[in-house]
Amino acid sequence: MLPMGTIVAVCMLLGLLFAMPYAVNAKLKAMPRMLTMVIGGLVFLAGGWNTFWHGMRNVTNFWGVAALISGVFMMLTAFYIVRFDTLPKGLQRIRPLVLFG
């Protein structure tokens, strides 16, 4: 069985690759909608687990706080993957900061 930290790290990498404009698709062709929904959903679920399961239960130690913060970043990244154009302008402008986080 894989440790949850490994699964979350893989989901973070997938989220980063699919949320960056040129990382996966150099010619900026539209990704298939089903693919973006699956990857976005996976990143959102992993971020939710990181935030609400691990982060909230371990908020008194460093790794719990790190999980809380990275989980929120992962959930925002999932929104960037699935529906970037419908997000508020403020969230669209801070995308580089969120992806860096």
Phi and psi restraints in degrees (range 20) as a CNS / XPLOR table:
assign (resid 1 and name C) (resid 2 and name N)
       (resid 2 and name CA) (resid 2 and name C) 1.0 -78.5 20.0 2
assign (resid 2 and name N) (resid 2 and name CA)
       (resid 2 and name C) (resid 3 and name N) 1.0 141.8 20.0 2
assign (resid 2 and name C) (resid 3 and name N)
       (resid 3 and name CA) (resid 3 and name C) 1.0 -68.6 20.0 2
assign (resid 3 and name N) (resid 3 and name CA)
       (resid 3 and name C) (resid 4 and name N) 1.0 146.4 20.0 2
assign (resid 3 and name C) (resid 4 and name N)
       (resid 4 and name CA) (resid 4 and name C) 1.0 -61.6 20.0 2
assign (resid 4 and name N) (resid 4 and name CA)
       (resid 4 and name C) (resid 5 and name N) 1.0 -30.9 20.0 2
assign (resid 4 and name C) (resid 5 and name N)
       (resid 5 and name CA) (resid 5 and name C) 1.0 -61.8 20.0 2
assign (resid 5 and name N) (resid 5 and name CA)
       (resid 5 and name C) (resid 6 and name N) 1.0 -37.1 20.0 2
assign (resid 5 and name C) (resid 6 and name N)
       (resid 6 and name CA) (resid 6 and name C) 1.0 -68.1 20.0 2
assign (resid 6 and name N) (resid 6 and name CA)
       (resid 6 and name C) (resid 7 and name N) 1.0 -42.6 20.0 2
assign (resid 6 and name C) (resid 7 and name N)
       (resid 7 and name CA) (resid 7 and name C) 1.0 -63.0 20.0 2
assign (resid 7 and name N) (resid 7 and name CA)
       (resid 7 and name C) (resid 8 and name N) 1.0 -43.7 20.0 2
assign (resid 7 and name C) (resid 8 and name N)
       (resid 8 and name CA) (resid 8 and name C) 1.0 -64.9 20.0 2
assign (resid 8 and name N) (resid 8 and name CA)
       (resid 8 and name C) (resid 9 and name N) 1.0 -39.9 20.0 2
assign (resid 8 and name C) (resid 9 and name N)
       (resid 9 and name CA) (resid 9 and name C) 1.0 -63.7 20.0 2
assign (resid 9 and name N) (resid 9 and name CA)
       (resid 9 and name C) (resid 10 and name N) 1.0 -40.5 20.0 2
assign (resid 9 and name C) (resid 10 and name N)
       (resid 10 and name CA) (resid 10 and name C) 1.0 -65.2 20.0 2
assign (resid 10 and name N) (resid 10 and name CA)
       (resid 10 and name C) (resid 11 and name N) 1.0 -41.1 20.0 2
assign (resid 10 and name C) (resid 11 and name N)
       (resid 11 and name CA) (resid 11 and name C) 1.0 -65.0 20.0 2
assign (resid 11 and name N) (resid 11 and name CA)
       (resid 11 and name C) (resid 12 and name N) 1.0 -36.6 20.0 2
assign (resid 11 and name C) (resid 12 and name N)
       (resid 12 and name CA) (resid 12 and name C) 1.0 -61.5 20.0 2
assign (resid 12 and name N) (resid 12 and name CA)
       (resid 12 and name C) (resid 13 and name N) 1.0 -44.9 20.0 2
assign (resid 12 and name C) (resid 13 and name N)
       (resid 13 and name CA) (resid 13 and name C) 1.0 -64.0 20.0 2
assign (resid 13 and name N) (resid 13 and name CA)
       (resid 13 and name C) (resid 14 and name N) 1.0 -44.8 20.0 2
assign (resid 13 and name C) (resid 14 and name N)
       (resid 14 and name CA) (resid 14 and name C) 1.0 -60.9 20.0 2
assign (resid 14 and name N) (resid 14 and name CA)
       (resid 14 and name C) (resid 15 and name N) 1.0 -43.7 20.0 2
assign (resid 14 and name C) (resid 15 and name N)
       (resid 15 and name CA) (resid 15 and name C) 1.0 -61.2 20.0 2
assign (resid 15 and name N) (resid 15 and name CA)
       (resid 15 and name C) (resid 16 and name N) 1.0 -42.7 20.0 2
assign (resid 15 and name C) (resid 16 and name N)
       (resid 16 and name CA) (resid 16 and name C) 1.0 -64.5 20.0 2
assign (resid 16 and name N) (resid 16 and name CA)
       (resid 16 and name C) (resid 17 and name N) 1.0 -44.3 20.0 2
assign (resid 16 and name C) (resid 17 and name N)
       (resid 17 and name CA) (resid 17 and name C) 1.0 -65.0 20.0 2
assign (resid 17 and name N) (resid 17 and name CA)
       (resid 17 and name C) (resid 18 and name N) 1.0 -40.2 20.0 2
assign (resid 17 and name C) (resid 18 and name N)
       (resid 18 and name CA) (resid 18 and name C) 1.0 -81.8 20.0 2
assign (resid 18 and name N) (resid 18 and name CA)
       (resid 18 and name C) (resid 19 and name N) 1.0 -19.7 20.0 2
assign (resid 18 and name C) (resid 19 and name N)
       (resid 19 and name CA) (resid 19 and name C) 1.0 -89.4 20.0 2
assign (resid 19 and name N) (resid 19 and name CA)
       (resid 19 and name C) (resid 20 and name N) 1.0 -18.6 20.0 2
assign (resid 19 and name C) (resid 20 and name N)
       (resid 20 and name CA) (resid 20 and name C) 1.0 -83.3 20.0 2
assign (resid 20 and name N) (resid 20 and name CA)
       (resid 20 and name C) (resid 21 and name N) 1.0 133.5 20.0 2
assign (resid 20 and name C) (resid 21 and name N)
       (resid 21 and name CA) (resid 21 and name C) 1.0 -57.7 20.0 2
assign (resid 21 and name N) (resid 21 and name CA)
       (resid 21 and name C) (resid 22 and name N) 1.0 -40.0 20.0 2
assign (resid 21 and name C) (resid 22 and name N)
       (resid 22 and name CA) (resid 22 and name C) 1.0 -108.4 20.0 2
assign (resid 22 and name N) (resid 22 and name CA)
       (resid 22 and name C) (resid 23 and name N) 1.0 2.8 20.0 2
assign (resid 22 and name C) (resid 23 and name N)
       (resid 23 and name CA) (resid 23 and name C) 1.0 -67.9 20.0 2
assign (resid 23 and name N) (resid 23 and name CA)
       (resid 23 and name C) (resid 24 and name N) 1.0 -52.5 20.0 2
assign (resid 23 and name C) (resid 24 and name N)
       (resid 24 and name CA) (resid 24 and name C) 1.0 -92.7 20.0 2
assign (resid 24 and name N) (resid 24 and name CA)
       (resid 24 and name C) (resid 25 and name N) 1.0 -32.9 20.0 2
assign (resid 24 and name C) (resid 25 and name N)
       (resid 25 and name CA) (resid 25 and name C) 1.0 -126.2 20.0 2
assign (resid 25 and name N) (resid 25 and name CA)
       (resid 25 and name C) (resid 26 and name N) 1.0 90.0 20.0 2
assign (resid 25 and name C) (resid 26 and name N)
       (resid 26 and name CA) (resid 26 and name C) 1.0 -65.7 20.0 2
assign (resid 26 and name N) (resid 26 and name CA)
       (resid 26 and name C) (resid 27 and name N) 1.0 -28.0 20.0 2
assign (resid 26 and name C) (resid 27 and name N)
       (resid 27 and name CA) (resid 27 and name C) 1.0 -93.6 20.0 2
assign (resid 27 and name N) (resid 27 and name CA)
       (resid 27 and name C) (resid 28 and name N) 1.0 4.2 20.0 2
assign (resid 27 and name C) (resid 28 and name N)
       (resid 28 and name CA) (resid 28 and name C) 1.0 54.7 20.0 2
assign (resid 28 and name N) (resid 28 and name CA)
       (resid 28 and name C) (resid 29 and name N) 1.0 39.7 20.0 2
assign (resid 28 and name C) (resid 29 and name N)
       (resid 29 and name CA) (resid 29 and name C) 1.0 -75.3 20.0 2
assign (resid 29 and name N) (resid 29 and name CA)
       (resid 29 and name C) (resid 30 and name N) 1.0 152.1 20.0 2
assign (resid 29 and name C) (resid 30 and name N)
       (resid 30 and name CA) (resid 30 and name C) 1.0 -66.8 20.0 2
assign (resid 30 and name N) (resid 30 and name CA)
       (resid 30 and name C) (resid 31 and name N) 1.0 129.2 20.0 2
assign (resid 30 and name C) (resid 31 and name N)
       (resid 31 and name CA) (resid 31 and name C) 1.0 -71.2 20.0 2
assign (resid 31 and name N) (resid 31 and name CA)
       (resid 31 and name C) (resid 32 and name N) 1.0 151.0 20.0 2
assign (resid 31 and name C) (resid 32 and name N)
       (resid 32 and name CA) (resid 32 and name C) 1.0 -58.8 20.0 2
assign (resid 32 and name N) (resid 32 and name CA)
       (resid 32 and name C) (resid 33 and name N) 1.0 135.8 20.0 2
assign (resid 32 and name C) (resid 33 and name N)
       (resid 33 and name CA) (resid 33 and name C) 1.0 -58.2 20.0 2
assign (resid 33 and name N) (resid 33 and name CA)
       (resid 33 and name C) (resid 34 and name N) 1.0 -39.6 20.0 2
assign (resid 33 and name C) (resid 34 and name N)
       (resid 34 and name CA) (resid 34 and name C) 1.0 -63.0 20.0 2
assign (resid 34 and name N) (resid 34 and name CA)
       (resid 34 and name C) (resid 35 and name N) 1.0 -40.2 20.0 2
assign (resid 34 and name C) (resid 35 and name N)
       (resid 35 and name CA) (resid 35 and name C) 1.0 -64.0 20.0 2
assign (resid 35 and name N) (resid 35 and name CA)
       (resid 35 and name C) (resid 36 and name N) 1.0 -45.3 20.0 2
assign (resid 35 and name C) (resid 36 and name N)
       (resid 36 and name CA) (resid 36 and name C) 1.0 -66.3 20.0 2
assign (resid 36 and name N) (resid 36 and name CA)
       (resid 36 and name C) (resid 37 and name N) 1.0 -34.8 20.0 2
assign (resid 36 and name C) (resid 37 and name N)
       (resid 37 and name CA) (resid 37 and name C) 1.0 -68.0 20.0 2
assign (resid 37 and name N) (resid 37 and name CA)
       (resid 37 and name C) (resid 38 and name N) 1.0 -41.5 20.0 2
assign (resid 37 and name C) (resid 38 and name N)
       (resid 38 and name CA) (resid 38 and name C) 1.0 -66.7 20.0 2
assign (resid 38 and name N) (resid 38 and name CA)
       (resid 38 and name C) (resid 39 and name N) 1.0 -48.2 20.0 2
assign (resid 38 and name C) (resid 39 and name N)
       (resid 39 and name CA) (resid 39 and name C) 1.0 -65.0 20.0 2
assign (resid 39 and name N) (resid 39 and name CA)
       (resid 39 and name C) (resid 40 and name N) 1.0 -44.9 20.0 2
assign (resid 39 and name C) (resid 40 and name N)
       (resid 40 and name CA) (resid 40 and name C) 1.0 -61.1 20.0 2
assign (resid 40 and name N) (resid 40 and name CA)
       (resid 40 and name C) (resid 41 and name N) 1.0 -41.5 20.0 2
assign (resid 40 and name C) (resid 41 and name N)
       (resid 41 and name CA) (resid 41 and name C) 1.0 -65.1 20.0 2
assign (resid 41 and name N) (resid 41 and name CA)
       (resid 41 and name C) (resid 42 and name N) 1.0 -41.0 20.0 2
assign (resid 41 and name C) (resid 42 and name N)
       (resid 42 and name CA) (resid 42 and name C) 1.0 -63.5 20.0 2
assign (resid 42 and name N) (resid 42 and name CA)
       (resid 42 and name C) (resid 43 and name N) 1.0 -44.2 20.0 2
assign (resid 42 and name C) (resid 43 and name N)
       (resid 43 and name CA) (resid 43 and name C) 1.0 -65.3 20.0 2
assign (resid 43 and name N) (resid 43 and name CA)
       (resid 43 and name C) (resid 44 and name N) 1.0 -39.3 20.0 2
assign (resid 43 and name C) (resid 44 and name N)
       (resid 44 and name CA) (resid 44 and name C) 1.0 -65.5 20.0 2
assign (resid 44 and name N) (resid 44 and name CA)
       (resid 44 and name C) (resid 45 and name N) 1.0 -43.6 20.0 2
assign (resid 44 and name C) (resid 45 and name N)
       (resid 45 and name CA) (resid 45 and name C) 1.0 -63.5 20.0 2
assign (resid 45 and name N) (resid 45 and name CA)
       (resid 45 and name C) (resid 46 and name N) 1.0 -43.0 20.0 2
assign (resid 45 and name C) (resid 46 and name N)
       (resid 46 and name CA) (resid 46 and name C) 1.0 -64.9 20.0 2
assign (resid 46 and name N) (resid 46 and name CA)
       (resid 46 and name C) (resid 47 and name N) 1.0 -39.4 20.0 2
assign (resid 46 and name C) (resid 47 and name N)
       (resid 47 and name CA) (resid 47 and name C) 1.0 -65.9 20.0 2
assign (resid 47 and name N) (resid 47 and name CA)
       (resid 47 and name C) (resid 48 and name N) 1.0 -38.3 20.0 2
assign (resid 47 and name C) (resid 48 and name N)
       (resid 48 and name CA) (resid 48 and name C) 1.0 -65.1 20.0 2
assign (resid 48 and name N) (resid 48 and name CA)
       (resid 48 and name C) (resid 49 and name N) 1.0 -42.3 20.0 2
assign (resid 48 and name C) (resid 49 and name N)
       (resid 49 and name CA) (resid 49 and name C) 1.0 -62.0 20.0 2
assign (resid 49 and name N) (resid 49 and name CA)
       (resid 49 and name C) (resid 50 and name N) 1.0 -44.6 20.0 2
assign (resid 49 and name C) (resid 50 and name N)
       (resid 50 and name CA) (resid 50 and name C) 1.0 -61.5 20.0 2
assign (resid 50 and name N) (resid 50 and name CA)
       (resid 50 and name C) (resid 51 and name N) 1.0 -41.5 20.0 2
assign (resid 50 and name C) (resid 51 and name N)
       (resid 51 and name CA) (resid 51 and name C) 1.0 -76.5 20.0 2
assign (resid 51 and name N) (resid 51 and name CA)
       (resid 51 and name C) (resid 52 and name N) 1.0 -56.3 20.0 2
assign (resid 51 and name C) (resid 52 and name N)
       (resid 52 and name CA) (resid 52 and name C) 1.0 -88.2 20.0 2
assign (resid 52 and name N) (resid 52 and name CA)
       (resid 52 and name C) (resid 53 and name N) 1.0 -24.9 20.0 2
assign (resid 52 and name C) (resid 53 and name N)
       (resid 53 and name CA) (resid 53 and name C) 1.0 -94.9 20.0 2
assign (resid 53 and name N) (resid 53 and name CA)
       (resid 53 and name C) (resid 54 and name N) 1.0 -59.3 20.0 2
assign (resid 53 and name C) (resid 54 and name N)
       (resid 54 and name CA) (resid 54 and name C) 1.0 -81.6 20.0 2
assign (resid 54 and name N) (resid 54 and name CA)
       (resid 54 and name C) (resid 55 and name N) 1.0 -47.5 20.0 2
assign (resid 54 and name C) (resid 55 and name N)
       (resid 55 and name CA) (resid 55 and name C) 1.0 -63.3 20.0 2
assign (resid 55 and name N) (resid 55 and name CA)
       (resid 55 and name C) (resid 56 and name N) 1.0 -47.3 20.0 2
assign (resid 55 and name C) (resid 56 and name N)
       (resid 56 and name CA) (resid 56 and name C) 1.0 -68.7 20.0 2
assign (resid 56 and name N) (resid 56 and name CA)
       (resid 56 and name C) (resid 57 and name N) 1.0 -30.1 20.0 2
assign (resid 56 and name C) (resid 57 and name N)
       (resid 57 and name CA) (resid 57 and name C) 1.0 -80.4 20.0 2
assign (resid 57 and name N) (resid 57 and name CA)
       (resid 57 and name C) (resid 58 and name N) 1.0 -19.7 20.0 2
assign (resid 57 and name C) (resid 58 and name N)
       (resid 58 and name CA) (resid 58 and name C) 1.0 -125.6 20.0 2
assign (resid 58 and name N) (resid 58 and name CA)
       (resid 58 and name C) (resid 59 and name N) 1.0 39.0 20.0 2
assign (resid 58 and name C) (resid 59 and name N)
       (resid 59 and name CA) (resid 59 and name C) 1.0 -69.5 20.0 2
assign (resid 59 and name N) (resid 59 and name CA)
       (resid 59 and name C) (resid 60 and name N) 1.0 -11.5 20.0 2
assign (resid 59 and name C) (resid 60 and name N)
       (resid 60 and name CA) (resid 60 and name C) 1.0 -87.9 20.0 2
assign (resid 60 and name N) (resid 60 and name CA)
       (resid 60 and name C) (resid 61 and name N) 1.0 -6.6 20.0 2
assign (resid 60 and name C) (resid 61 and name N)
       (resid 61 and name CA) (resid 61 and name C) 1.0 -121.7 20.0 2
assign (resid 61 and name N) (resid 61 and name CA)
       (resid 61 and name C) (resid 62 and name N) 1.0 167.7 20.0 2
assign (resid 61 and name C) (resid 62 and name N)
       (resid 62 and name CA) (resid 62 and name C) 1.0 -58.8 20.0 2
assign (resid 62 and name N) (resid 62 and name CA)
       (resid 62 and name C) (resid 63 and name N) 1.0 -46.3 20.0 2
assign (resid 62 and name C) (resid 63 and name N)
       (resid 63 and name CA) (resid 63 and name C) 1.0 -69.1 20.0 2
assign (resid 63 and name N) (resid 63 and name CA)
       (resid 63 and name C) (resid 64 and name N) 1.0 -28.3 20.0 2
assign (resid 63 and name C) (resid 64 and name N)
       (resid 64 and name CA) (resid 64 and name C) 1.0 -68.0 20.0 2
assign (resid 64 and name N) (resid 64 and name CA)
       (resid 64 and name C) (resid 65 and name N) 1.0 -44.0 20.0 2
assign (resid 64 and name C) (resid 65 and name N)
       (resid 65 and name CA) (resid 65 and name C) 1.0 -66.4 20.0 2
assign (resid 65 and name N) (resid 65 and name CA)
       (resid 65 and name C) (resid 66 and name N) 1.0 -40.2 20.0 2
assign (resid 65 and name C) (resid 66 and name N)
       (resid 66 and name CA) (resid 66 and name C) 1.0 -62.8 20.0 2
assign (resid 66 and name N) (resid 66 and name CA)
       (resid 66 and name C) (resid 67 and name N) 1.0 -39.9 20.0 2
assign (resid 66 and name C) (resid 67 and name N)
       (resid 67 and name CA) (resid 67 and name C) 1.0 -66.3 20.0 2
assign (resid 67 and name N) (resid 67 and name CA)
       (resid 67 and name C) (resid 68 and name N) 1.0 -39.2 20.0 2
assign (resid 67 and name C) (resid 68 and name N)
       (resid 68 and name CA) (resid 68 and name C) 1.0 -60.7 20.0 2
assign (resid 68 and name N) (resid 68 and name CA)
       (resid 68 and name C) (resid 69 and name N) 1.0 -49.2 20.0 2
assign (resid 68 and name C) (resid 69 and name N)
       (resid 69 and name CA) (resid 69 and name C) 1.0 -68.8 20.0 2
assign (resid 69 and name N) (resid 69 and name CA)
       (resid 69 and name C) (resid 70 and name N) 1.0 -46.0 20.0 2
assign (resid 69 and name C) (resid 70 and name N)
       (resid 70 and name CA) (resid 70 and name C) 1.0 -67.8 20.0 2
assign (resid 70 and name N) (resid 70 and name CA)
       (resid 70 and name C) (resid 71 and name N) 1.0 -30.4 20.0 2
assign (resid 70 and name C) (resid 71 and name N)
       (resid 71 and name CA) (resid 71 and name C) 1.0 -65.4 20.0 2
assign (resid 71 and name N) (resid 71 and name CA)
       (resid 71 and name C) (resid 72 and name N) 1.0 -41.0 20.0 2
assign (resid 71 and name C) (resid 72 and name N)
       (resid 72 and name CA) (resid 72 and name C) 1.0 -63.7 20.0 2
assign (resid 72 and name N) (resid 72 and name CA)
       (resid 72 and name C) (resid 73 and name N) 1.0 -42.4 20.0 2
assign (resid 72 and name C) (resid 73 and name N)
       (resid 73 and name CA) (resid 73 and name C) 1.0 -61.7 20.0 2
assign (resid 73 and name N) (resid 73 and name CA)
       (resid 73 and name C) (resid 74 and name N) 1.0 -39.1 20.0 2
assign (resid 73 and name C) (resid 74 and name N)
       (resid 74 and name CA) (resid 74 and name C) 1.0 -66.1 20.0 2
assign (resid 74 and name N) (resid 74 and name CA)
       (resid 74 and name C) (resid 75 and name N) 1.0 -39.9 20.0 2
assign (resid 74 and name C) (resid 75 and name N)
       (resid 75 and name CA) (resid 75 and name C) 1.0 -67.2 20.0 2
assign (resid 75 and name N) (resid 75 and name CA)
       (resid 75 and name C) (resid 76 and name N) 1.0 -38.7 20.0 2
assign (resid 75 and name C) (resid 76 and name N)
       (resid 76 and name CA) (resid 76 and name C) 1.0 -64.4 20.0 2
assign (resid 76 and name N) (resid 76 and name CA)
       (resid 76 and name C) (resid 77 and name N) 1.0 -40.1 20.0 2
assign (resid 76 and name C) (resid 77 and name N)
       (resid 77 and name CA) (resid 77 and name C) 1.0 -61.6 20.0 2
assign (resid 77 and name N) (resid 77 and name CA)
       (resid 77 and name C) (resid 78 and name N) 1.0 -37.8 20.0 2
assign (resid 77 and name C) (resid 78 and name N)
       (resid 78 and name CA) (resid 78 and name C) 1.0 -61.5 20.0 2
assign (resid 78 and name N) (resid 78 and name CA)
       (resid 78 and name C) (resid 79 and name N) 1.0 -39.0 20.0 2
assign (resid 78 and name C) (resid 79 and name N)
       (resid 79 and name CA) (resid 79 and name C) 1.0 -65.7 20.0 2
assign (resid 79 and name N) (resid 79 and name CA)
       (resid 79 and name C) (resid 80 and name N) 1.0 -36.3 20.0 2
assign (resid 79 and name C) (resid 80 and name N)
       (resid 80 and name CA) (resid 80 and name C) 1.0 -63.5 20.0 2
assign (resid 80 and name N) (resid 80 and name CA)
       (resid 80 and name C) (resid 81 and name N) 1.0 -35.3 20.0 2
assign (resid 80 and name C) (resid 81 and name N)
       (resid 81 and name CA) (resid 81 and name C) 1.0 -73.5 20.0 2
assign (resid 81 and name N) (resid 81 and name CA)
       (resid 81 and name C) (resid 82 and name N) 1.0 -44.0 20.0 2
assign (resid 81 and name C) (resid 82 and name N)
       (resid 82 and name CA) (resid 82 and name C) 1.0 -81.6 20.0 2
assign (resid 82 and name N) (resid 82 and name CA)
       (resid 82 and name C) (resid 83 and name N) 1.0 -50.9 20.0 2
assign (resid 82 and name C) (resid 83 and name N)
       (resid 83 and name CA) (resid 83 and name C) 1.0 -140.8 20.0 2
assign (resid 83 and name N) (resid 83 and name CA)
       (resid 83 and name C) (resid 84 and name N) 1.0 64.8 20.0 2
assign (resid 83 and name C) (resid 84 and name N)
       (resid 84 and name CA) (resid 84 and name C) 1.0 -62.3 20.0 2
assign (resid 84 and name N) (resid 84 and name CA)
       (resid 84 and name C) (resid 85 and name N) 1.0 -41.0 20.0 2
assign (resid 84 and name C) (resid 85 and name N)
       (resid 85 and name CA) (resid 85 and name C) 1.0 -68.8 20.0 2
assign (resid 85 and name N) (resid 85 and name CA)
       (resid 85 and name C) (resid 86 and name N) 1.0 -18.9 20.0 2
assign (resid 85 and name C) (resid 86 and name N)
       (resid 86 and name CA) (resid 86 and name C) 1.0 -95.8 20.0 2
assign (resid 86 and name N) (resid 86 and name CA)
       (resid 86 and name C) (resid 87 and name N) 1.0 -3.4 20.0 2
assign (resid 86 and name C) (resid 87 and name N)
       (resid 87 and name CA) (resid 87 and name C) 1.0 -74.6 20.0 2
assign (resid 87 and name N) (resid 87 and name CA)
       (resid 87 and name C) (resid 88 and name N) 1.0 154.3 20.0 2
assign (resid 87 and name C) (resid 88 and name N)
       (resid 88 and name CA) (resid 88 and name C) 1.0 -59.8 20.0 2
assign (resid 88 and name N) (resid 88 and name CA)
       (resid 88 and name C) (resid 89 and name N) 1.0 151.4 20.0 2
assign (resid 88 and name C) (resid 89 and name N)
       (resid 89 and name CA) (resid 89 and name C) 1.0 -56.9 20.0 2
assign (resid 89 and name N) (resid 89 and name CA)
       (resid 89 and name C) (resid 90 and name N) 1.0 -35.6 20.0 2
assign (resid 89 and name C) (resid 90 and name N)
       (resid 90 and name CA) (resid 90 and name C) 1.0 -61.4 20.0 2
assign (resid 90 and name N) (resid 90 and name CA)
       (resid 90 and name C) (resid 91 and name N) 1.0 -42.9 20.0 2
assign (resid 90 and name C) (resid 91 and name N)
       (resid 91 and name CA) (resid 91 and name C) 1.0 -70.0 20.0 2
assign (resid 91 and name N) (resid 91 and name CA)
       (resid 91 and name C) (resid 92 and name N) 1.0 -32.7 20.0 2
assign (resid 91 and name C) (resid 92 and name N)
       (resid 92 and name CA) (resid 92 and name C) 1.0 -66.8 20.0 2
assign (resid 92 and name N) (resid 92 and name CA)
       (resid 92 and name C) (resid 93 and name N) 1.0 -37.2 20.0 2
assign (resid 92 and name C) (resid 93 and name N)
       (resid 93 and name CA) (resid 93 and name C) 1.0 -71.4 20.0 2
assign (resid 93 and name N) (resid 93 and name CA)
       (resid 93 and name C) (resid 94 and name N) 1.0 -30.5 20.0 2
assign (resid 93 and name C) (resid 94 and name N)
       (resid 94 and name CA) (resid 94 and name C) 1.0 -91.4 20.0 2
assign (resid 94 and name N) (resid 94 and name CA)
       (resid 94 and name C) (resid 95 and name N) 1.0 11.7 20.0 2
assign (resid 94 and name C) (resid 95 and name N)
       (resid 95 and name CA) (resid 95 and name C) 1.0 -54.1 20.0 2
assign (resid 95 and name N) (resid 95 and name CA)
       (resid 95 and name C) (resid 96 and name N) 1.0 -44.5 20.0 2
assign (resid 95 and name C) (resid 96 and name N)
       (resid 96 and name CA) (resid 96 and name C) 1.0 -59.8 20.0 2
assign (resid 96 and name N) (resid 96 and name CA)
       (resid 96 and name C) (resid 97 and name N) 1.0 -37.7 20.0 2
assign (resid 96 and name C) (resid 97 and name N)
       (resid 97 and name CA) (resid 97 and name C) 1.0 -66.7 20.0 2
assign (resid 97 and name N) (resid 97 and name CA)
       (resid 97 and name C) (resid 98 and name N) 1.0 -42.0 20.0 2
assign (resid 97 and name C) (resid 98 and name N)
       (resid 98 and name CA) (resid 98 and name C) 1.0 -65.4 20.0 2
assign (resid 98 and name N) (resid 98 and name CA)
       (resid 98 and name C) (resid 99 and name N) 1.0 -44.7 20.0 2
assign (resid 98 and name C) (resid 99 and name N)
       (resid 99 and name CA) (resid 99 and name C) 1.0 -66.4 20.0 2
assign (resid 99 and name N) (resid 99 and name CA)
       (resid 99 and name C) (resid 100 and name N) 1.0 -33.7 20.0 2
assign (resid 99 and name C) (resid 100 and name N)
       (resid 100 and name CA) (resid 100 and name C) 1.0 -66.0 20.0 2
assign (resid 100 and name N) (resid 100 and name CA)
       (resid 100 and name C) (resid 101 and name N) 1.0 -38.3 20.0 2
